[in-house]
Amino acid sequence: MITRIYSAALRGVDALEVEVEVNAWGAEKPQIFVVGLPDAAVRESIQRVTSAIIASALPFADGSKTVNLAPADVKKEGPSFDLPIALAMASACAEQALPADDCYIAGELALDGTVRPIKGALPMALEARARGKKRIIVPAVNACEAAIVDGIEVYGVESLHQTWNFLTGDAEIPRCQLDRQAFFESHRKYDVDFEEVKGQYQVKRALEIAATGGHNILMVGPPGTGKSMLAKRLPSILPDMTEEEAIETTKIHSIAGSLDPKRSFITTRPYRAPHHTISDAGLLGGGSNPGPGEVSLSHHGLLFLDELPEFRRNTLEVMRQPLEDGHVTISRAAGSLTFPSRFMLVAAMNPCPCGFYGDSKRECRCGSRAIEKYRQKISGPLLDRIDIHVEVPLVDFKELSSTEFGENSATIRARVSSAREIQSERFRKNKGVSTNSAMSAKLVREHCALDATSTSYLEHAMEQMNFSARAHDRILKVARTIADLAQSERIQSEHILEAIQYRSLDRKLFT
């Protein structure tokens, strides 16, 4: 008898429907064949499935069996096919068709039939809904993650035996239901706040501008000035994630297997801070079975690179494409996968290897050649893609010992959100553009017109500081953001002057 169960395979950040077919017949030498381009984990599943079926006291007849995973030209990876293969095999042996044509089933099996968590439950639920399925059966741990998707019933199971009884009508499993709005409100909190930062008013101003326009920012200063502390608090002033953004971000983390089981949906802006020893594949994504890297895990959030010059230069250079395009394409012999990577880059560095170059209180021990070599680790093209450069000075004792709190994140976020609404209205007809940092050259000409005075200021700065053409456009984008924060329809001279000062490190540090 041939039986069929529907499941899904992961490809990039999406899922693809897979039909799990099993044919059982009598044979002198019983064998089990798995076809349909399975990887090692899928081929090994036969040992787990056989043990789980026997341990669960489900039908399992002697004879040969063929397991086909269709479509046959798509590689099937991971252990999530264990549960549908076991159900289809038991159904074929019992010569009893299961009423499962309207659902997707996925889960890894232990040898005793226990169902273990899987990756990608959310994209599987989205694919099931798109295919017109009414139900999806996943491990109980993944049920809340899948239940975020409207229009489909989600059932969480804990064992193969329980799943069989549910499908045959011998047992009931409560449907997993989730109030998305209530879930968002209860989980939309940050553990840190800007009010905890003492002093650094100029830096906080620059971070507010960066958050408003989605601009990349580089902080330069001696050790202990609070660069990392400021970066950790930046997500708390970004606008709240929309449901669409949250689903996109959660899909990536679900596929990567990095979701917290107790918090199966991402409702706050991601904050990723990889170590400087990270590889190209770790940052950009890749591997034998390509998965998302840090730039994709930061999608709709923030990627913080501390001690920027300590990263390998070739590792930094691979970020140039995702910074420009908002996505990463990984090519392999079997095909290409694209992962979204629209993030804010926040970087921090010391002015020299010891960190005290230019410090009025501590003497720099670095020679001129060491300083030059240290700074040249960051290429001009990468620096051009960072809109705002700001110096982070030491905080004096009086400010550190003050008992007064600074402006809190909620207050700053309100201003940022108000300016973001202006940008949303401005770009409502431009697909893929939601912030000033994403403006094309055409949009820059349209929305960043300058008066005569502002033009003369920018021309003088270009001549004196040898800015590139890309830096010219970046200055205009930052000026547009500053004007939005000031609720100004046009860019004024004070806006362009402030934007120019955020490029001063081009000359001071890297020429």
C-alpha positions in Angstrom: 0.0 0.0 0.0 1.2 3.5 -0.8 0.5 6.3 1.8 1.2 10.0 1.7 1.9 12.6 4.3 2.7 16.3 3.7 5.6 18.1 5.2 8.0 20.9 4.3 11.7 21.4 3.5 13.6 24.6 4.3 15.2 26.6 1.5 16.7 29.9 2.5 14.3 31.7 4.7 11.2 30.0 3.2 9.7 26.5 3.2 8.8 24.2 0.3 6.1 21.6 0.4 7.3 18.0 0.4 5.3 14.9 -0.1 6.4 11.9 2.0 5.4 8.8 0.2 5.8 5.2 1.6 5.3 2.0 -0.3 5.4 -1.3 1.7 5.6 -4.8 0.1 6.6 -8.3 1.0 10.2 -9.4 0.3 12.5 -12.2 1.2 15.2 -9.7 2.3 13.5 -6.8 4.0 15.1 -3.4 3.2 14.2 0.2 3.6 15.1 2.6 0.8 15.0 6.5 1.1 15.0 8.4 -2.2 14.3 12.0 -3.2 17.7 13.6 -2.6 18.0 13.1 1.2 21.0 14.3 3.1 22.8 12.2 5.8 20.4 13.3 8.6 17.4 12.2 6.5 19.0 8.8 5.5 19.9 8.1 9.2 16.3 8.8 10.2 15.3 5.3 9.2 17.0 3.9 12.3 15.3 6.5 14.6 11.9 6.0 12.8 12.1 2.1 13.1 12.9 2.3 16.8 10.2 4.9 17.5 7.5 2.9 15.7 8.3 -0.2 17.6 8.6 1.6 20.9 5.2 3.3 20.3 3.5 0.0 19.5 2.4 1.1 16.1 2.0 -1.2 13.1 5.3 -2.3 11.6 5.2 -5.3 9.2 8.2 -7.2 7.8 9.1 -6.6 4.2 10.7 -3.9 2.2 9.7 -0.3 2.2 10.5 2.7 -0.1 10.3 6.2 1.3 10.1 8.9 -1.4 10.5 12.6 -0.7 9.0 14.6 -3.5 9.9 16.8 -5.4 13.0 14.7 -6.0 15.2 17.6 -7.3 15.1 19.5 -4.1 17.6 18.5 -1.4 16.0 17.4 1.9 17.9 18.3 5.0 17.6 17.8 8.8 15.6 15.5 11.1 12.2 17.2 10.7 11.0 14.5 8.4 11.2 11.8 11.1 7.6 12.2 12.3 5.9 12.3 8.8 8.0 9.3 7.6 7.1 7.3 10.8 3.4 8.0 10.3 3.4 7.2 6.6 5.4 4.0 7.3 3.0 2.9 10.1 0.0 3.7 7.9 1.4 1.7 5.0 2.1 -1.3 7.2 -1.4 -1.1 8.7 -3.0 -0.6 5.3 -4.9 2.3 6.9 -4.9 5.7 5.2 -4.6 8.6 7.7 -6.9 11.7 7.2 -3.9 14.1 6.9 -4.2 15.6 3.4 -5.2 18.9 4.9 -2.1 19.4 7.1 1.6 19.6 7.3 3.5 17.4 9.8 7.1 17.9 11.0 9.1 16.7 14.0 12.3 14.9 15.0 11.9 11.6 16.8 13.8 10.1 19.7 14.3 6.3 19.8 11.4 6.0 22.3 9.0 7.9 20.0 9.3 11.3 21.9 9.0 14.3 19.5 11.9 16.8 19.7 12.0 20.4 18.5 12.8 21.4 15.0 14.0 24.5 13.1 11.8 26.5 10.8 8.3 25.9 12.3 7.2 29.5 11.4 8.1 29.3 7.6 6.5 25.9 7.5 3.3 27.3 8.9 3.4 30.2 6.4 3.9 27.7 3.5 1.1 25.5 4.8 -1.3 28.5 4.8 -0.1 29.5 1.3 -0.8 26.0 0.0 -4.4 26.0 1.4 -3.8 23.6 4.3 -6.0 23.9 7.3 -3.7 22.4 10.0 -0.1 21.9 10.9 1.3 19.5 13.5 4.6 20.3 15.0 6.5 19.5 18.3 4.8 21.1 21.3 7.9 23.3 21.9 7.4 24.9 18.4 3.6 25.3 18.6 3.6 28.9 19.8 6.1 29.9 17.1 3.8 28.4 14.4 0.6 29.8 16.0 1.8 33.4 15.1 0.4 32.6 11.6 -3.2 33.5 11.2 -5.6 31.3 9.2 -4.2 27.9 10.2 -4.8 25.5 13.1 -1.7 24.6 15.0 -1.4 21.4 17.1 1.7 20.7 19.3 2.5 17.0 19.9 4.9 15.3 22.3 5.1 11.8 21.0 4.6 9.6 17.9 1.9 7.6 19.7 0.0 10.7 20.6 0.1 12.0 17.0 -1.1 8.6 15.6 -4.0 8.6 18.0 -4.9 12.2 17.1 -5.0 11.5 13.4 -7.0 8.3 13.8 -9.5 10.1 16.0 -8.7 8.1 19.2 -7.3 11.2 21.1 -7.9 14.9 21.2 -5.1 17.6 21.2 -6.0 21.1 22.2 -5.4 23.6 19.4 -2.6 26.1 20.2 -4.0 29.6 20.1 -2.1 32.9 20.5 -3.3 36.4 21.0 -0.7 38.1 18.9 -1.4 41.7 20.1 -1.2 40.7 23.7 2.0 38.7 23.0 3.6 41.7 21.4 2.7 44.1 24.2 3.9 41.7 26.9 7.3 41.0 25.3 8.1 44.3 23.8 10.5 45.4 26.5 14.3 46.1 26.7 16.5 45.4 29.7 18.5 48.6 29.3 17.7 52.3 28.9 19.4 55.4 27.7 18.7 57.2 31.0 21.5 55.0 32.5 24.1 56.7 30.4 25.9 59.6 32.1 27.1 62.5 29.9 28.0 61.9 26.2 25.3 64.3 25.0 26.9 64.7 21.6 27.2 61.0 21.1 23.6 60.4 22.2 22.5 63.1 19.7 24.4 61.3 16.9 22.8 57.9 17.9 19.3 59.5 17.8 20.0 60.8 14.3 21.3 57.3 13.3 18.2 55.6 14.7 15.9 58.1 13.0 17.3 57.7 9.5 18.6 54.1 9.7 22.1 55.4 9.3 25.3 53.4 10.0 27.5 54.9 12.7 31.1 54.6 13.9 32.1 55.6 17.4 35.8 56.4 18.0 37.2 56.9 21.5 39.5 55.6 24.2 38.7 52.5 26.2 36.1 52.9 28.9 34.2 55.8 27.4 31.0 53.8 27.1 30.9 52.9 23.4 29.6 49.4 24.0 27.2 50.7 26.6 25.7 53.2 24.2 25.5 50.6 21.4 23.6 48.1 23.6 21.0 50.8 24.3 20.5 51.9 20.7 17.8 49.3 19.9 15.7 50.7 22.7 15.2 54.0 20.9 14.3 52.4 17.5 10.6 52.4 16.6 8.7 49.3 17.7 8.7 46.4 15.2 5.7 45.9 13.1 4.1 42.5 12.9 5.4 42.1 9.3 9.0 42.9 10.5 8.7 40.6 13.4 7.6 37.7 11.2 10.5 38.3 8.8 13.0 38.5 11.6 11.6 35.4 13.4 11.8 33.3 10.2 15.5 33.9 10.0 16.1 33.1 13.7 13.8 30.0 13.4 15.8 28.6 10.5 19.1 29.3 12.3 17.7 27.5 15.4 18.4 30.4 17.6 14.9 31.0 19.0 14.5 30.8 22.8 11.8 28.1 23.5 10.4 30.4 26.2 10.1 33.3 23.8 9.4 31.8 20.4 8.7 35.0 18.6 11.0 38.1 18.2 9.2 41.3 19.1 12.1 43.6 19.9 14.9 44.7 17.5 17.7 42.2 17.3 21.1 43.1 18.7 24.0 41.1 17.5 27.6 41.6 18.6 29.9 39.0 17.1 33.5 38.6 18.3 36.2 40.0 16.0 37.5 36.5 15.3 34.3 35.6 13.3 34.8 34.1 9.9 33.4 35.3 6.6 30.8 32.6 6.6 29.8 33.4 10.2 29.3 37.0 9.4 27.7 36.7 5.9 26.2 33.2 6.1 27.2 30.0 4.3 28.5 26.6 5.1 27.9 23.3 3.4 24.2 23.7 4.1 24.0 27.5 3.7 22.4 29.2 6.7 22.0 32.9 7.7 25.0 34.8 9.2 25.2 37.6 11.6 24.2 40.2 9.0 20.9 38.3 8.4 20.3 37.6 12.1 20.5 41.4 12.6 17.7 42.0 10.0 15.5 44.9 11.1 17.9 45.4 14.0 21.4 46.3 14.9 24.8 44.7 14.2 27.5 45.9 16.6 31.2 45.4 15.6 33.3 46.4 18.6 37.1 47.0 18.0 36.4 47.3 14.3 40.1 47.3 13.2 40.6 43.9 14.9 38.3 42.2 12.4 40.0 40.6 9.5 40.0 43.1 6.6 38.5 40.6 4.1 35.8 39.8 6.6 34.8 43.5 6.8 34.9 43.9 3.0 32.2 41.2 2.5 29.7 43.4 4.3 29.8 46.0 1.5 27.2 44.3 -0.6 24.6 43.7 2.2 25.1 47.2 3.4 24.2 48.5 0.0 21.6 46.0 -1.1 19.9 44.9 2.1 20.3 41.2 1.3 23.0 38.5 1.0 23.2 36.0 -1.9 25.1 32.8 -1.2 26.0 30.7 -4.3 26.8 27.0 -4.2 27.0 24.3 -6.9 23.4 23.2 -6.1 22.0 26.8 -6.5 21.8 30.2 -4.8 20.1 31.3 -1.6 19.2 34.8 -0.7 18.9 36.0 2.9 17.5 39.4 3.9 20.0 41.6 5.8 18.6 45.1 6.2 20.3 46.2 9.4 22.0 49.2 11.1 25.7 48.9 11.4 27.1 50.3 14.6 30.9 50.1 14.9 33.4 51.1 17.7 37.1 51.5 17.7 40.0 53.1 19.5 42.0 55.9 17.9 45.1 53.8 18.0 46.3 50.3 19.2 46.8 51.4 22.8 43.6 53.6 22.7 45.0 56.9 24.0 46.1 58.8 20.9 44.9 62.4 21.3 44.0 61.9 25.0 44.8 64.9 27.1 45.3 62.8 30.3 47.0 59.6 29.2 50.0 59.3 27.0 49.9 57.3 23.7 52.6 54.6 23.5 52.1 53.8 19.8 54.5 54.8 17.1 53.3 56.6 14.0 53.7 53.5 11.8 51.7 51.4 14.3 48.9 54.0 14.3 48.9 54.2 10.5 48.8 50.4 10.1 46.0 50.2 12.7 43.8 52.7 10.9 44.4 51.3 7.4 42.7 48.1 8.4 39.5 49.9 7.6 39.2 50.5 3.9 37.9 53.8 2.4 35.0 52.1 0.6 33.7 50.6 3.8 34.1 53.8 5.7 32.2 55.6 3.0 29.2 53.3 3.7 29.2 54.5 7.3 27.1 57.7 7.4 28.0 59.1 10.8 31.4 59.2 12.5 31.5 60.5 16.1 34.1 60.9 18.7 33.4 59.5 22.2 35.4 61.4 24.8 36.1 60.5 28.4 33.4 61.4 30.9 34.6 63.5 33.8 34.0 62.6 37.5 31.3 65.2 38.1 29.0 63.7 35.4 29.8 60.1 36.5 29.0 60.9 40.2 25.8 62.8 39.4 22.6 61.3 40.7 20.5 62.8 38.0 19.3 60.5 35.2 19.5 61.4 31.5 16.6 61.3 29.0 15.0 57.9 28.9 14.7 55.7 25.9 10.9 56.1 25.6 11.2 59.9 25.2 13.9 59.6 22.6 11.9 56.8 20.8 8.9 59.0 20.6 10.9 61.6 18.7 12.5 59.0 16.5 9.1 57.4 15.7 7.6 60.8 14.8 10.4 61.5 12.3 10.1 58.0 10.9 6.4 58.7 10.2 7.5 61.7 8.1 9.8 59.4 6.1 7.1 56.7 5.7 4.8 59.3 4.2 7.6 60.7 2.0 8.5 57.2 0.5 5.0 55.6 0.5 5.2 55.3 -3.3 8.8 54.0 -3.3 8.9 50.2 -2.8 11.7 49.0 -0.6 12.5 52.5 0.8 11.3 53.4 4.3 14.2 55.5 5.7 16.4 58.3 4.5 19.5 56.0 4.5 17.9 53.8 1.8 17.3 56.7 -0.7 18.6 56.2 -4.2 20.5 59.0 -6.0 17.3 60.0 -7.7 15.5 60.3 -4.4 18.4 62.3 -2.9 18.1 64.8 -5.7 14.3 65.0 -5.2 14.2 65.3 -1.4 17.5 66.8 -0.5 17.5 70.1 -2.4 19.7 72.8 -0.8 19.5 76.6 -0.8 22.5 78.7 -1.9 24.0 79.0 1.6 23.9 75.3 2.3 25.3 74.5 -1.1 28.3 76.7 -0.5 28.9 75.1 2.9 28.8 71.6 1.3 31.0 72.7 -1.6 33.6 74.1 0.8 33.6 70.9 2.9 34.0 68.7 -0.2 37.1 70.7 -1.3 38.7 71.0 2.1 38.2 67.4 3.3 38.4 65.5 0.0 35.1 63.7 0.4 34.1 61.1 -2.1 30.9 61.2 -4.2 29.4 58.6 -1.9 30.2 60.7 1.1 28.5 63.6 -0.6 25.2 61.7 -0.8 25.6 60.4 2.7 25.9 63.9 4.1 22.7 64.9 2.3 20.9 61.9 3.7 22.0 62.7 7.2 21.0 66.3 6.8 17.6 65.2 5.6 17.2 63.1 8.8 18.3 66.0 11.0 15.7 68.2 9.2 13.0 65.6 9.9 13.9 65.5 13.6 13.4 69.3 13.6 10.1 68.9 11.8 11.5 71.0 9.0 10.2 70.6 5.4 13.4 71.8 3.9 17.1 71.2 4.8 18.5 74.4 6.4 22.1 75.5 6.7 22.4 74.3 10.3 21.2 70.9 9.3 23.9 70.6 6.6 26.6 71.9 8.9 25.7 69.3 11.6 25.8 66.6 9.0 29.2 67.7 7.7 30.7 67.5 11.2 29.7 63.8 11.4 32.2 63.1 8.5 35.1 64.9 10.1 36.8 61.6 11.0 37.4 61.0 7.3 40.1 63.5 7.4 41.3 63.3 11.0 41.7 59.6 11.2 41.9 58.1 7.8 44.0 60.4 5.6 
